[in-house]
Amino acid sequence: MILIKQAEIYTPDLIGVRDVLIAGGKIIAIENNIEAPKGVKCEIVDAKGLKLTPGLIDGHVHIAGAGGEGGPSSRTPELQLSQLIEAGVTTVIGCLGTDGMTRNIESVLMKTKALRAEGVSAWMFTGSYQIPTPTLTGDVGRDIALIEEIIGVGEIAISDHRSSVPTTDELIRLTEHARVGGMLGGKAGIVNIHLGDLEDPFRPLFLAIEKSMLKLNQFLPTHCNRNDYTLVSAIEYAKAGGYVDITTSSYPYFPQYEVKPSTAVKLLLEAGIPIEKITFTSDACGSLPDFNPITGELIQLEMGQPSSNIREMKDIVNVEKLSLEIALKPLTSNPATILKLKNKGKIEVGKDADILLLDDKLEIKFMLAMGVFMKKDYKPLKRGSYEK
């Protein structure tokens, strides 16, 4: 058992100073004062002056590596456990990405299993940029319904020169299969959408809705801050009922294009978009390419890191002067709700004990994943299997 004493608790909503008791990987009590149970080994953490928050959820990570737009040497490496601990990420969602040709879904699934074995929570999307998209069973719906780790499909590329340019009917069919697979498997069945640089980038999604019985909340479009006009379009998309995912790792690599993630949140809120419709994801281990707009030649290539999420979360508070409650939601309760991760994203009795304890500078002093310490007194306690 672990007893955390006198922390300022953000559920992510601020509820004041409380004690939190943890056992069996779960939060079992939240009270004004909890005495350590007698006759039971119980570690006590003095959290006075610290902020207790849910562990962060990163809903878009190329956990098995990605990239390749610059040739074989530009393929990115697999995610390491230490990267998640540094970033305060206790739950990660893996995806394949651009390369559905030389990489495969099996490798993402096995990496998902590996991360679970190393102590964090992990799920994944089936598919890749392309339609027809790679799967394990021959159909995205079957993958979602039958394979425990798979919760949706993506990232499917639209409005991008690397997209397979799916027709409206192809996009509808894929999304309907994902939705039914989610219904059968008790999962989100959501379609994660990669947005490219074309003008009016959301048009393929609006066309799919107009021609079917689907709803915009069946999609989770990412890279919505990749430039000014995409963010403007994202505001109209969210007002029509859709979700907006902000990519954090591509800033500051492309400041000439990207809207800073923390600034994007403020602009969305000022436009009347509810915070509950906004998520942050890092796109970690994904390549961040820049192409010459005239020749199409690759001119710059970077790689995303999970730590970009907490950096931008801090800037929502420190730079944009919004509350920590607002800053936490795109990385905790919002993705948990959208992705139907029922035991994640909130500090509540019965939820998984995925917990961060932050100091007054919002640095991670303690981190627990499923009730196990991953960091104590600012020092990481675990490494991945092949990390030194």
N, C-alpha and C positions, 0 to 999 in steps of 0.2 A: 504494500500500500504506500501511497505518497500523499502527504498532506501539505498543501500549499497555503500558507497563512498570510492573511491581510494584504492581498493583492487588489489593485484597482481593476475591476473586471469589465471587459468589453466583450459582449456576447456575439456579434460586434457592437450592439448598443451598450452604452455605459450604464451599468447598474449599481456602481459604487464599490466600496471595499467589502470583500467577502473572503471566506475560506473555501477551498475546493479540495475534496477528497477523491482520490483515484484508486481504483482497484480493478484487476482483470482487464486492463487496457481501456476502461470506461470511466467517465465522470459519474460518481455515485452519490455525491452530495455537494450542494452549494449553499452555505449558511453564513450567518453573521459570525458565528464562532463554532468551530468544530474541535472537540478534544480528540487527541490521538487515541485510537481504539486500544484497549488494554489487552495484553496477551497476544498481540499481533505485531510482527515486525513492520514498522511504519517509518519511512523517511520523511522528515519534516523540512520544508523549504521556507525560510523567512523571506517573504516577498514584499515586505513593507517598502513602499516607494516605487514598486514595479507595476507595470501594466500587464495584465494577463489577457491574451487574445487567442482566438482560434489559430491553429497552424494554417499557413497559406496553401491555397490550391492553385496549381499552375496547370491550366487546361489545354495547353498546346505546346508540347515539347517533342523534339525529334530524338527520342531517347536512344534509338539504335543508330544514330547518325543520319546525316542527310547531305545536301549539297551535291556537288558534281558539275555545276554549270560551267566551271572553268577547267573541266577535264578531270581525269582520274585522281590527280594529286590534290584536287580541291574538295574531295569527299571529306565530310566532317566526322570526328570520332564519336563514339557512344557517350552518353551522359554518365557522369560519375556520381556516386552517392554524396561525396564531399561537396559537390556543387549545390545539391539540394539543401544540405545542412547549412551551408553558408548563406543561402537565400531564405531560410526559414520555411521551406516548402515541405509539408508533410504528406501532401497528396499530389500526384502528377498524372497527367493524361498524355499518353504517347501517340504519335502519328508518324506516317511515312513521309508524305510530302511530294516534292517534285519528281523524285526518282522512283517511279513504279515499274521501271524497266530492268534495272540491275540490282535493286534491293527488293525485299519481299516482306509480306505481312508476318510470316513465321518468325523473322528475326525481331520484329517489334513485339510480338507476343512473348517470346522467350525473354526479352529484356524486361518486359512488364513483370513477368514471374520472378526474374532475378532481383528487381528492385523491391518487390514484396518480401522476398527472402532476406534482403538486407535491412528491412525494418520500416520502410515507408509504405504508404498505400498507393497503388498504381492501377490504372485502367488504360484503355486505348481505344482509338478509332481504327476501324478497318478501312481499306481503300487508299487512294493516293490522289494526285492532281487529276489523273486521267479518267475519262469515261469511254469505254467500259473500264471499270476500276478493278484492280486485283483484290481477291478475297481468299479466304481459306476454304470455304465450302462451295463456292461457285455463285453465291448470292449474298449481298450485304445483309438482307433481312435474316437469312439463316445464320450468318456469322453472329449477328447481334443476339438473336434468340437463343442460340445453342452454346456460345462460348462465353464463360462467366466474365472474363476480363474485358470483353468488347461491349462498349456502351453506345456507339454511334458510328458514323462513317465520315471520313474526311482526311486531309483537307482536300476538297474538290475545287479545282481552280476555275474561276470565271474572270472575264474582263482582263485577261492577261495573255501575253504573247507565248507563255509556256502552257497555256490551257489547251485541252483538246477541243475546245469550243463546243460544249454539249448543246444539243438542240433543246428547246423547251420540253418536248416530250421525253427526251432522255433524262433531263433533270427531274421532271415530275415522277417518272417511273422509279428512279433511284431513291428519291425522297419518300415515296409511298412505301417502297419495300423496307426502307430503314424505319419508318414509322410503325409498320406492322410488326417488324422484328422486335422493336422496342416494346410494343404492347404485349407480345407473346413472352418476352423475356423479363418483363417488369423493369425496363430500362428507359433511358431518355429517347433512344432512337433518333437522335438529332443529327443533322448534317452540318459539319463544320466546313465553311466556305472560305477559300482563299480569294481575296479581292486583289486584282491587278490594277494597273494605272490607267485603264481606259476611262474616258468620260462617261458619266452616268453608269457607274460600275454595278449598281444594284438592279439594273433593268432586267437581267435574266431571272432574278428572283421574283420581281413583280409580275413578269410574264407567266411564270410558273403558277403563281397564286391565281392570276386571272383565268387561267385555263384549267384549273383543278379545284378540288375541295380542300387543298392544303392551306395552312396558315403560316404567316411569316415566322412565328415562334418555333417552327420546325427547323429553321436554319439558325446557325450561329456564325455570322460573317466576321472574319478577322482581318487585321491590317486596316482598320477603319480610320486610322490617323496617318496613313502613308503619305497624304498630301492634303492641301487645303480643300480642294473640291470634293475629295472623298469624304472628309469629315462633314462638310456641308450636306452631302447626300446622305450620310449616316444619320444626321439629325432628322431629315424627312423620313428616312426608313424607320427610325425608332418611333417617331410620332405615328406612323402607320401601324405600329404594333410589334416591330422586330427588336431583336437584341443587337447590341453593339459591342464588339470586342476590340480592345485597344492593344496593339503590340508594343511592348516596352523596350525590347532589346535593340531595335534598329535606331533608336536615338541614343547617343548623339552622332552616330556614324554618318547620317545623311541629313544634317540640319537644314540643307537647302530645300529639302522636300518635306520631311517629316514634321508633323505637329507634335511637340513634346507631350508625352502621355499624361502627365499631371495637368498640363494646360488643357489638353483635350477633354479631360473630365470636367474641369471648370466650365469650359465652353458648352459642353453638352448640358450641364445642369442649368446654366444661364439660359439655354434655349428651351428649358422646360422638360427635359428628359429626366424621368425618375432615376435615381441612382441604382435602383434594382434592375434596370435594363442594361447596365454597364458592367463589363468584366475586363480584367487585365490578364494577358498571357504573355509569356516571355518569347515564345518561338525559339527557345534555347536549343543549341546544337544545330539549328538550321542555318544555312548559309544566307548571308545578307548581301545579295549582288546588286550592283549598279550597272546598267547597260546604257551605251550610247544611244540616245533617242533616234538618231538618224541612221546609223549603220547597224545597230543591234549588237555591237561588240561589247563584251564584258570589260568594264574598266575598273571595277573595284569589287572586292569580296571580303566580307567580314563574317564573324560567327556570333550568334546570340548566346547570352548567359542568363541562367535563372535569377541571378542577383539583381537584374534590372527591375524586377517587379517590386522588391522592397525599396529599392532606390527611389522609384517613382511614387510609391506609397508614402515615403517620408516627404517627398517634395509636395504632395497634395497638402500635407500639414504645414511644412516649414516655408514653402514658397508661395503656394496658392492660398494659404491661410484658411483652409477648410478643416473640419473636425476630424479626429482620428476615427470616429465612427464611420464617416463617409469614406475615408481613405481605405478602411479595412474591407468594406462590403464588396468591391470588385474582385477581391482575392479570397473571400471566405464564403459568406452566406449566399451571394449571388451565383457563383459557379456551382455551389452545392445544390441550389434549387434548380437551376437550368439543366444541370446534368443528372439530376435525380440521385445524388449521393446522400442518402437520407441520414447517415450518421456523421456527416462531415459539415464543417463550415460554421458551427455554432458552439458556444459554451453553454451547454444544457445538460441536465441530468439524463443519463442514458446515451449520450453521444460519445463517440470515440474521444479518448484523451489525447487529442492532437493540440498541443498548447505551446504558445510562445510567452515568455516573460521578457518584457522590454524595459530598458531603463529610460531615463528622461530624454535621452537623445534618440530614442527608438532603435537602439542597438539591441541585438538578441543576447541576453545574458543566460537564459535557460531555454531549451527546446525539448519537447517530448513528442514522440510519435507513437501512437497506440499505447500510451502510458509508459514508454521506455525513454529514458534520457538519451538524447542525441548530442546535446551540448550542455555543459555546466560551467558557470562562471566564465562565460565567453569562449570556452575551449571545446572544440568538437571531440566527441568521445568515440565516434565510429568512422570507419573508412569502408569503401567498397572492397570487394574481394581481391582486386589486384592493385589497389592503391597503396603506396608506401606511407 
